[in-house]
Amino acid sequence: MEKEITISKLDKYYQLTSKALSMAKNAVAKSKQKQANEIIIMVECYLKDSQHFKEKNDLVNAFGCLNYAHGWLDCGARLKIFKVTDNYLFTV
């Protein structure tokens, strides 16, 4: 079990969350556009914050931001704001 936050781990989860965000953007439930937009804004902000912390070599906060970003996406999936079925990228 890997117990350290590394640049490669950050990059892996950044790509994973970015892929999930892209999928979510293309799967918004018609009646949920307003809620989806709020979630998407939060995810994009947390992804940006993650990159900021990575550049400052603050890997703990960078990783934390990625977890928050993905948590927002999972919430949207569970609330059926995003019509997604990929159980690797989302908690569905």
QUIKA-V199297 format. One line per field, one symbol per residue. phi: phi as a letter, one per 30 degrees, with the letter a starting at -180 (. if undefined). psi: psi as a letter, one per 40 degrees, with the letter a starting at -180 (. if undefined). A space follows every 50 residues. Layout:
BEGIN
phi->???
psi->???
END
This chain:
BEGIN
phi->.dcccceddededddddddddeddecbddedcedddddddddddddddde deddddicdddddeddddeddddddddddidcdbbddddbdb
psi->hheihidddddddddddddddddddefhhdefdddddddddddddddddd dddddefgddddddddddddddddddddefdhgieheddig.
END
